[in-house]
Amino acid sequence: MTKSNSITKSLAFARQGDKLNSDFFEEYLVRLLDERDCSGLTDMVHEIEAIMITVDPGHSIRYIGELSLMTPYHYLVTLESEDHWTHVLRIDMSSPDFLVREVKDPSIHGIFRSLNEVYPIGMRKPNSRYMGEILRVTNLHEVTELQKEREFRFFSQDQIRKLQLPGNLAISKPSPYTHNIVAYMERPLDQIRTYALGVSSIRDDVQAVYLAAKEKQKELAIDTMIMPIDHLATRIYSQNREVAILEWLSLSSYYYWGSYDIRDQNSSTNVTKSVHYNNECLSPAKVFTANNTPYFVNHLEKLPSPTETFVRNYGPRLHHIALAIADGEYQGMENIEHVVRQITAVGTDFLLDVIGSREDGLKQIFSSASEHSSLIIEYVQRFGDFSGFFTRHNVAELTHAAGVEEELLELQAQSNVVSNAYP
């Protein structure tokens, strides 16, 4: 591997948290990040350019309406290929795009659908899943070749064409640990993002739903309060916690911020951040949540297991997208309280009340999972110079609340199986 003239120091950041890692993790964290820096990969791989989500047939327009109300995203354009529509949502060129991909024909089977079909709740929406992130790189060929030398595998251009994904991307095979893909796109900073995929148009039906949602945002007086994506939270099996983190760090230019042990919920929350961008709105943090113990010891330990239960029901996948709420107040109410009250009034459910306080440094809340993407939206408002992602009490309550909803969905899924078996 070639040496970089100016080496970014990915190991220079202070460690946070109290979770103890294995000797394996600590050894390879140092070796992998040092080698990544020296190879030049850290300096060539930059921010998250876009996130990619697939939904089932008939769901993309309603999902865009939901996102247009609950987030600062704007509908930009639709790219149509033979079997898919890909809707591009954008805030600006300083924040990641949102690519919402809809399968036209419910009978179409492919690699991403197969990742859902072995899980009891995941299979109920077989095409609905978070696919992964697109990262901006300064030299696509060199980055891809260096990653291949590190034994990462990529789809061929012919496979990308058959999958009907943008042809200007290099796309990794799905991770065995998170089931996500990572894609690279070369783009000079003075050029806009484009995706080489299909016929481009602005669809009247999508535009109408988008405009109605944005009008409602203004009417509710929340349009200036919701900020770009703060972090992306993936849930994985307990045994894959450390390798999933190391794999992501190897594919990206992120560093290990630290891990917290959430004993109340028998889980840990593990955070990685970009070495290039301190502001998460420019490149969201990536969070990995995993049980502390595997599911098969639950009958012995009698511990809660919401994270492992989620993974067993849905598969390893993204659990929630967190958006920052601007610090401030509206008519004597903190912004996050106002946003949640207004969105609730138009029919969106949340899993619990807003938790946290100004004294804690932040307030947070989870929405119910979207019926279109199965993803939860989190809102987080930080106060003053607080720079963390949670407090131990907050994350325990959020994890518990999400687990209660997921238990209800699991019971519903089991009930449906019985009903189908005995009509």
KEGUZA-743194 format. One record per atom (N, C-alpha, C): x, y, z. Coordinates in steps of 0.02 Angstrom, whole numbers, plus 32768, in hexadecimal, padded with zeros to 4 digits. Layout:
XYZ...
//
This chain:
802A7FC48000800080008000802C803F8000801380737FDF803980B17FDB803380D8801C8065810280288065812C80648049817180538023818C8080800981D08077803C820280928043823B806F8071826F80858057829180C58016829680CC7FF782B681067FC8828581277FDE8268815E7FB98231817C7F88824B81B17F48823C81A87F16824C81DB7F20821C82167F1B823682527F26820D828D7EE381F582AA7ECD81BB82947E8B81A282A87E8A818A82F07EC48181830E7EC8816883537ED581A083857ED181DF836D7EE2821783997EA7823183C17E6B821583B67E2F822E83D77E26820E841C7E0D8235844B7E02821C848F7DCC81E7848F7DD681B484B87DA7817D84BE7D71818F84F17D33817F84E07CFA818A850C7CDF814685247CB6814985597C91810D856C7CB280E285A07C8E80AB85B27CA5807F85E77CA3803685D37C90802785967C8B7FE285807CD17FC585757CDE7F8C85917D1E7F6B85877D1C7F4185487D507F48851F7D557F2184E27D887EEA84EA7D877EBB84BD7DB67E8384C07DFC7E9984AB7E2E7E7184BB7E727E7F84A57E757E7D84587E4E7E51843A7E4B7E4D83F17E377E9183D47E017EAD83EF7DE87EED83D57E1C7F2483DE7E397F2984197E687F5F84257EA67F5983FA7EBD7F1D83EE7EF87F1383C47EE97F27837C7EB17F0C83617EA47F18831A7E887F5E830D7E6B7F7E833F7E587FC483377E957FEE83277ECA7FE5834D7F08800A83427F277FF782FF7F2C7FB782F17F4E7FA182B47F287FB682757EE67FAD82767EBE7FBE823B7EBC8008822D7EB4803182617EB1807982567EF5809682447F29807D82627F6C8094824F7F7B808382077F6A804681F37F76803181AD7F498058817D7F0B806781927EDD808F81697EF980D5815E7F1380F281937F318135818D7F6D8134815F7F9B8105816A7FD9810381447FCE80F380FA7F9A80CE80EA7F8B80BD80A47F6F80F8807D7F57812B80A17F37816380807EEC815D807D7ED0812580927E87811B808E7E61814E80B97E7A815C80F47E57818C811F7E5081D080FE7E8381E480DA7E81822580B97E5B822580787E4E81EA805C7E2881E6801D7DDE81D980277DCA81BF80617D8481AF806F7D6881E5809D7D30820380897D17823D80AE7CD1823080CA7CA3826080C07C63825F80E37C32822E80C47BFD822080EA7BC581FA80CF7BA08227809E7B9F8213805F7B7D823A802A7B32822C80297B1F81EF80377AD881DC80327ACC819D805A7A8D8194806E7A778155808B7A428138805D7A3F80F680597A1480D3802979E380A6804D79A380AC803B796E8085805A794180698022792D802B802978FD800C7FFB78BA800180207883800F7FFE78418002801B78197FD57FEC77E47FB8800777BA7F8B7FDF77907FB37FAC77777F917F79774E7FB27F4677157FD97F65770B80167F4D76D4803F7F6476E180687FA2771E80657FBE772D80867FFD775880C57FF6777A80CE7FBF77AD81037FBC778E81497FC1775581557FA0773981987FA0772281AB7FE77701817C800876EB818B804D77278194807C775C816E806F77978175809977B881B9808E77B981D0805077D48213804277AA824880657768823F8066773E826E808B774F826E80D5775B823380F1776D822C813777B0824E814577E28242811B7824825F8124782282AB811A77F982C280EB77F5830A80DD77D8832F811877AC830F813E778F832E817A77BF832981B677DF82F181BF780582E381FC784E82F681F77866830881BC78AD831781B278B38357818878F08371818078FA83AC81557904839B810B78F8835D80F77906834880B278D38363808178EC836F804278C28387800B78C683557FD1788E834A7FB1788D831F7F7678B083427F3D78E0831F7F1D7907833C7EE778F483207EA378F782DD7E9C78ED82BF7E5A78E082747E6478C382557E3178B9820C7E3078E181EF7DF6790681BA7E04792B81957DD1790881537DC578F481467D8778CF81097D7878F980D87D4F7900809B7D69791F80647D4478E980317D3478FB7FF97D1978CA7FC87D02789D7FAF7D3B78BB7FA17D7478967F817DAB78907FAD7DEA78AC7FE97DE978AD80127E2578A1805C7E157884807E7E46788780C77E4978B680D97E8378E381087E78790E81217EAD7901816C7EB478E5817F7EED78D581C57EFB790F81E47F227928821C7F0A7960823E7F2B794582787F54795482777F95794282AD7FC3798282CF7FDA797F83117FDF79BC83367FF079AC8371801D79D98381804A79D583BF80717A0083F4804E7A4183E480487A71840E80247AAF83E380197AE384007FFC7B1E83D97FEC7B4C83CF80297B3883E980637B6083E0809F7B4783A680CA7B0F838880B77AF1835180DE7AE3831780AF7ADE82DA80CA7AD382A0809F7A9082A2807B7A8E8288803E7A4F827D801B7A2C8240803979EB823B802A79C28203803F79A781E37FFE79BB81A67FEF79A481837FB4796F814F7FC97931815B7FB378FA812E7FC278EB81067F8478F680C57F8778F2809A7F4D78B5806C7F55788A806B7F22784E80427F237850800D7EED78447FCF7F01783F7F987ED177FA7F9C7EB077F87F997E6E77B97F9E7E4A778E7F5F7E5177AE7F257E4D778A7EE67E4B77987EBE7E8B77647EAE7EB377707E8B7EF2778C7E457EE9778A7E297EAD77A47DE57EA277EF7DE47E95780D7E1E7E8D78557E217E7F787C7E0A7EBD78AB7DDD7EB278D67DC57EE7791E7DDA7ED879427DEB7F0D79887DFF7F0479AD7DF87F4579ED7E0B7F447A187E017F7E7A007E287FBA79E57E647FB079D07E8C7FEA79907E72800879637E597FDE79267E3A7FF879377DFB801F79677DD6800879787D97802A79927DA3807179AE7DDF807E79C67DEF80C1798C7DF880F279507E0380D979157E0B810478F07DC9811078F27D9D80DF78C07D6780DD78CB7D30811079047D308132790E7CFB816578FD7D1381AB78E27D5081B078D27D6C81F278867D7781F878677D638230781E7D5F823477F97DA1822978157DD9824177F47E19823478107E3A81F678507E3281EA786F7E4D81AE784E7E33816F78387DF4816F781B7DD7813377D57DF3812477B67E15815477737E31814877777E6C811977B07E8D811677BC7EC280E477FD7EAE80C077F87E80809178357E60807678647E8F8052784A7EC5803678757EF3801178877F31803A786F7F35807778797F7180A078B77F6880CB78EC7F8C80BA79287F8780E379577FC180D4797E7FD2810679B5800280FE79ED7FDE80DA7A077FFC80A57A3B7FDB807D7A827FED80947A8E802E80A17AD0804180B77AE0808980A27B20809A80A67B3680DE809A7B6280E3805B7B5F811E803C7B8E813080077BBF816280247C008155801D7C34818180377C5781A47FFD7C6581E480077C8A820A7FD47CD581F97FD97CF381ED7F9F7D3B81E07F9D7D5B820E7F697D9C82197F717DBF82447F427DDE821E7F087DE581DC7F0F7E0181B37ED97DE0816F7EDC7DAB81667EB57D8381297EBA7DAB80EB7EAA7DD380ED7E757DF980B17E617E2B809E7E977E5080CE7EB17E8480BE7EE27E6580A57F237E2F80C57F3A7E0E80AE7F777DF580667F6F7DD480587F387DB980157F2D7DF07FE17F297E267FF07F067E5D7FC07F017E7E7FB47F457E867FE97F6B7EA37FE07FAE7E767FB57FDA7E357FBF7FD57E067F977FFD7E057F4F7FE67E0C7F447FA67E0F7EFF7F8D7E4E7EDC7FA77E857F017FAD7EC27EE47FC97EB77ED180127E8A7EF380337E797EE480797E437EAE807D7E337E9080457E057E57803E7DBC7E6880447DAA7EA8803A7D647EBA80337D4E7EAA7FEC7D0F7E957FE67CF47E807FA57CC07EB17F8D7CBF7EBC7F4B7C927EED7F2C7C6A7ECC7EF47C2E7EE77EE97C087ED27EAF7C2D7EE87E707C2A7EBF7E3C7C457ED27DFB7C167F057DDB7C2E7F287DA97C047F587D867BC87F367D667BD17EF97D4E7B997ED47D317B657EC47D677B7C7EB17DA27B4E7EA37DDA7B297EE27DF07B4D7F1B7DF17B2D7F5A7E037AF67F6C7DD07B047F5F7D917AD27F6D7D5D7A957F407D677AA07F007D757A687ED27D7F7A407EE27DBF7A627EFC7DF17A407F107E2F7A1D7F547E277A2A7F757DEF7A0E7FB77DE07A1F7FEA7E167A607FED7E247A7C801E7E517AA7804E7E287AB5808A7E437ADA80BB7E1B7B1D80A27E027B2980AC7DC27B6580917DA27BA480B77DB37B9F80F17DD37BDB81177DE57BF281087E2C7BD980D17E487BED80BE7E8C7C17807E7E8A7C4580777EBA7C6380377ECB7C3E801F7F0A7C227FE37F087BF57FCD7F3E7C0F7F8B7F5C7C187F8C7F9D7C2F7F4F7FC07BF87F1B7FC37C0C7EDD7FCB7BDB7EA87FDA7BBF7EB480207B817E9F802E7B647EAA80717B907E8D80A87B957EB280DE7BBC7E9C81177B9D7E5E81377BC57E2C814B7BAA7DF381707B957E0681B67BA97E4081CE7B9B7E5482127B607E8482187B5A7EB381E97B247EE581EB7AF27EDC81B37B027EB681807ADB7EAD81427AD67EEE811A7AFD7F21812B7AFE7F5F81057B347F5D80CF7B2B7F86809C7B5F7F90806A7B807FD480777BBC7FDC805D7BDE801C805C7BF0802A80147BDE80647FFB7BEE80777FB67C1C80B47FB67C4580BA7F827C7180F37F7B7C5E81197F3B7C60815B7F407C5381867F067C8781BD7F037CA881C37ECA7CD981F87EC27CB582387EAC7CC1826E7ED17CA282AD7EC17CCD82E77ED97CE483127EAB7D0583507EC07CD3837C7EE67CEA83A07F187CBE83C77F427C9983FF7F1D7CB384147EE47C9184497EBE7C5D842E7E8D7C4F83ED7E907C1D83CF7E657BE383B37E8F7BA783B37E727B6D83997E977B6D834C7E947B48832E7EC17B4082E57EC07B1282D17E887B26829F7E627AFB82817E307B0082357E367ACB82137E237AC981C97E287AB881AE7DE37AE781887DC77AE0816E7D837AAF81347D837A6E81467D7E7A3B81127D8379FA81297D6279E8810B7D2A79A581127D0E799481567CF47954815D7CE57938819A7CC8792481C97D01793782077CFB792B82387D2F78EC82617D2178C2826A7D55788682947D4E787082AB7D93784782E07D93782682F57DD177DE82DD7DCB77CB82AD7DF47789828F7DEF775582BB7E12771E82C77DEF76EA82F27E0B76CD82D67E4B76C382947E4E76A582777E8A76D3827C7EC7771482737EBC7744827A7EF3774982C47F08774C82EF7ED6775183377EE4771683507F0D76DB83387EFD769E834E7F2076A0833A7F6A76B482FC7F7876B982E57FBD76EF830B7FE3772783167FC2775E833C7FE0774A83837FF2772B83A67FC3771783EB7FCE76E383F1800776B583C28009768283C2803E76A283B9808276D4838D808776F7838180C6771E83BE80DC773F83DF80AC7767841A80BD7739845480D276FF845980B376CF848C80C876B7847F810F76AD843F811F7698842C816376D0843B8195770E842F81827747843F81AD7746848981C1773B84B38190773A84FC819D76FE850E81C976C584EF81BA768884FC81E1769284E9822B76B784B3823676C5849C827A76FD84C3829C771F84EE827577578517828F779084EB82A877A184B7828177D9848C8293780E8489825C780284AC8225782C84A581E9787384BE81F3787F84EC822278C38505822D78E684E3826778C484B5828878E0849682C57903845382B978ED842F8285790883EB827A794583F1824D797C83D6826679BD83DC824479CF839A82227A09839781FF7A1C835A81DB7A29831E82097A3882E681EA7A4482A7820E7A7E82AE823E7A738299827B7AA6829C82B07ACC825A82B67AA7822382B57AC881E282B67A9A81AC829A7AB9817582867A98813A826B7AA8810082997A7480DE82B27A7E80AA82E57A6B806582CB7A9B803982C97A937FF582B17A937FC482EB7A667F9382E87A647F5E831C7A817F1D82FF7AAA7EFD83267ACD7EC183107ACD7E8D83487ADE7E4F83357AE47E1A83677B1D7E2883987B167E1083D57B477E1D84097B8D7E0883F57B947DCE83D47BD67DB583C37BF77DDC838B7BD17E0783697BEC7E2C83307BFC7E7583407BF57E88837F7BFF7ECF83917C447EE8837C7C777EC883927CBB7EE183867CCF7EDD833C7CBE7EA6831B7CD37E9F82D57CAC7ECE82A87C6C7EDC82B97C457F0B82917C637F5182957C787F6582D17C977FA782D97CD87FAA82B17D027F7782B87D437F7782957D397F75824A7D087F5182327CFB7F4F81EA7CE77F9481D07CB97FB681F37CA47FF981DE7CDF802A81DF7D08802782127D42805382167D72804581DC7D76800781C77DA37FF681907D898010814D7D47801281467D29802881067D21807381027D218095813B7D1280DD813D7D50810481537D47814381637D7C816B81837D64818281C77D40815681E97D278165822C7D57814B82617D508165829E7D78814D82D67D4A8133830D7D67810F833C7D4180F183737D3B812483AB7CFF813F83B47CF1817183E77CEB8150842C7CCD8115842E7CC980F1846D7C8880CB84767C8380A584AC7C4A807984B97C33808185017BF1807D850A7BD48080854D7BAD8040855B7BB7802685967B947FEA85AC7B517FFF85CB7B1A7FEA85AC7AD77FFA85C57ABB7FBC85E87AD07FB386257AC17F7486497A767F6A86537A517FA2865C7A097F9B866879E67F7686307A007F7D85F379E27F5D85B97A0E7F26859C7A427F1285C27A6E7EDC85AC7A8A7EE985667AA17F27855B7ABA7F3885187AF37F6B851E7B127F7984E67B447FAE84E37B377FD984A67B48801984AC7B42804984757B88805F84627B98805884227BDD8061840A7BDD809483D27C0580C883D97C02810283AC7C42810A83847C3B811883437C73812B83187C63816E82F87C96819682EC7C8D81D982D07CC181E6829A7CB28214826D7CDF822682377D1D824A82517D58823682367D95825982497D98829E82277D7282A881F27D7682E581CB7D44831B81E07D0C830681FE7CD68335820C7CBE832D82537CCA835F827C7CB5835C82C17C69836582C87C4B838882987C03839582997BDF835A82787BB58336829F7B9282FB82847B63830D824B7B4C834A82477B20835D82107B43835981CC7B86835D81CD7BAC8358818F7BBA830F817D7BC182E581AE7BCA829E81A47BB4827A81E37B78825B81E27B5B823F82207B88820C82427B84820C82847BA481D782AA7B83819482997BAA815E82A07B8F811B82977B9180F782DB7B5780E082F07B5080C183327B3D807883297B5C804E83517B4E800683507B357FF183957AFB7FD183987AE07FB983D77ADD7F6D83D67AF37F4F840C7AF37F0684107AE57EEF84587AC57EB5845E7ABC7E96849F7B007E8884C07B007E8685017B3D7E6F85247B427E2385257B0A7E0285227B0A7DB885237ADF7D9F84EA7AED7D6484CE7AC47D4984987A817D3084B27A527D2984847A0C7D1984967A067CD784BB7A327CA784AD7A277C6384C87A3B7C5D85127A557C9385307A607C8F85797A2A7CB6859F79FA7CD1857B79C67CF9859D799F7CD085D079927C9185C0796B7C6885EF79927C59862E79D47C62862C79FD7C5886677A087C98868F7A137CCE866B7A247D0D868A79E87D39869C79AF7D2D867979727D548686797E7DA0867D79A37DB1864879B37DF6863A79887E108600797B7E5085FD79587E6B85C279837E62858479627E5E854B79887E51850D79687E7384D179577EB484D679347ED4849E795D7ED8845F799F7EE2846579C97EEA842A79CF7EA8840479DF7E73842879E67E32840779A37E1A83EB796D7E2A840E792B7E1783F4791C7E3A83B3792C7E7B83AF79227EA0837179487E7F833879877E6E834379B07E51830E79957E0D82F9797D7DE6832879617DA4831879207DAA82F078FC7DE182FB78BC7DEB82D878C37E0D829478F27E3C828F78FB7E648252793A7E53822C796B7E36824E79AD7E2E823179D87E6982467A1B7E6282407A467E9B824C7A347ED3821B7A297F0E82337A147F4482067A137F86822C7A097FBC82067A017FFD822679C17FFD824E79C58019828A798C801C82B8796B806182B77994809682B9797780D982B879A5810C829979868141828079A9817C8266799C81B5829579D181D282B179C9820982E179D5824C82BE79A8827B82CA79AE82BE82B079B682EF82EA79E2831F82E179ED8352831479B48385831279A3839E834C797483D58353799B8412836A7991844B834979B58488835A79A9849A83A379DE84AC83C579D784C0840B79B18502840E79828506843B795A8542844279158533845D78EC8567846278A88560847B78778581844B7839856A844E78028587842677C78592845577B585D0845E777D85E28489778285C184CE77BF85C584EB77CA85AB852E77D58560853277D6853E84F977DE84F584F8781F84E484D2784684B684ED788384A184CA787184868485789C84938455788B8483840F7876843B84057899840B8426788883C5841B784283B58435782F83D4846C77EB83C9848777B783E5845677C5841E84397797843D84097791841283CA77CA83FB83B077C883D28373779F8392837E77AC837183B67789833283C4773E833E83CE772D837383F276E6838283FD76C2838F83BB76E283B5838E76C283C6834F76BC838A832176EF8361831E76ED832682F276BB82F2830D76B882ED834F768782C0836E764082D5835C76358316835A75F28331834D75D8831F83077606830F82D975F082FD829675F482B1828A75FB828A82C175F2824282BB762F821782BF766A823382CB76A6820A82D276AF81F6831B76BC81B6832776C4819C836B770D819C8380771881A683C0775A81A083DE7757816A84147790814B842177918111844E778F81238498779F816184A877A1817784ED77A281C384ED779F81E1852777A68229852C77EF823D852077FA827D8511783E8295850B7862828A854D789F826E854978C5826085867905828885867922829085C2795F82B985CA794D82FD85E57980832885EA7975836A860679AF839785F279A583D885FD79DB840785F07A1783F8861D7A0A83E2865A7A4083D186887A688394866F7A448364864F7A66832A86337A90833C85F67A7D837285D47AA1838785987A7B837C85587A478352855A7A208345851E79DC8327852F79AE832C84FE796E830A8501796782E084C1794382A884C7793D8279848F78F88259848F78E5823E845478A78218844F78AA81ED8410788881B38412787F818683D97838818B83BF7830818D837D77EF8183835F77DF8139835C77A08129834D779180E4833B77B280D382F977BD809382EC77DD807F82AD77B0808F827277CD80A7823D77A780B882017789807981E2774A807D81CE772A804481AC774880398167776D806A814D77888064810977D0804A810877F8805E8139783F804B81397853802181767826801C81A778347FFB81E8786780218212787B805D81FC78AD80848221788C80B3825278AD80BE828A789980EE82BC78BD813082AE789A816782BA78BA81A982BA78C781BD8302790481D08310791581EC835279208237834A7908825E837A791982A5837E794582AE83BB797982D983B479A682E783EC79B6833183EC79A98351842579BB8397842E79F1839B84637A2B83B784517A6283C184807A5F8408849A7A74841084D87A74845284F87ABB846A85027AC784A984F07B0984C684FB7B3F84A284D47B76849084F57BAE847084D37BB0842484DC7B77840684EF7B7583BD84F77B83839C84B37BB1836C84B17BC6834F84717BB98304846D7B9B82E684A17B8F829E84A07B51828B847A7B40824B847D7B07823184577ACF821984847ADB821484C47AA981F984F17AC381FE85387A9681F385687AAB81E485AC7A98819B85B97AB6817E85EA7AA9813785F77A5F812B86057A418158862C79FA8151863C79CF815785FD79DE818985D379B88194859679B98157856979F5813D855B79FA8106852B79D880C7854679D980BE858879B6808485A5796B8089859A794F80C685A4790880CF859A78F480C88550791E80E48524790F80DF84DC7911809784C57944807384DB794A802C84C8790F800484E178FB8011851F78C27FED853C78827FFC85147876803C85057839804F84E17836802F849C786E802F84787870800F843778647FC4843D787F7FA6847278767F5F847C782E7F4C848978087F7784AD77C27F6984BA779B7F68847877A77F99844C77847F9A840C77967F5D83E277D67F4B83E377EC7F1283BB77CF7ED083D677C57ECB841877A47E908434775D7E8A841B773A7EC2841676F57EC283FC76F37EAC83B377247EC4838C77277EB0834677377E65833F77627E4C836D77727E05836C77357DDB837C770E7DF083AE76D17DCC83BF769F7DCD8385769B7E068364766E7E0C832B76847DDD82F276C67DDA82E776E07DAE82B376D17D6582C376D97D52830476CA7D0D831876807CFE831076567D2F8321760E7D27831975FA7D1D82D1761B7D4282A4760D7D3C825C76207CF7824276587CDD825C766E7C9A8247763B7C66825B76217C6C829975EF7C3C82B175AE7C448288759A7C81827A755C7C8D825475627C70820E759C7C7781F075A67C5C81AC75A77C1081AC75C17BF481E375C57BAB81E775817B8C81F475557BB1821975157B96822B74DE7BC9821974CF7BD081D9749E7C0281C374587BF181DD
//
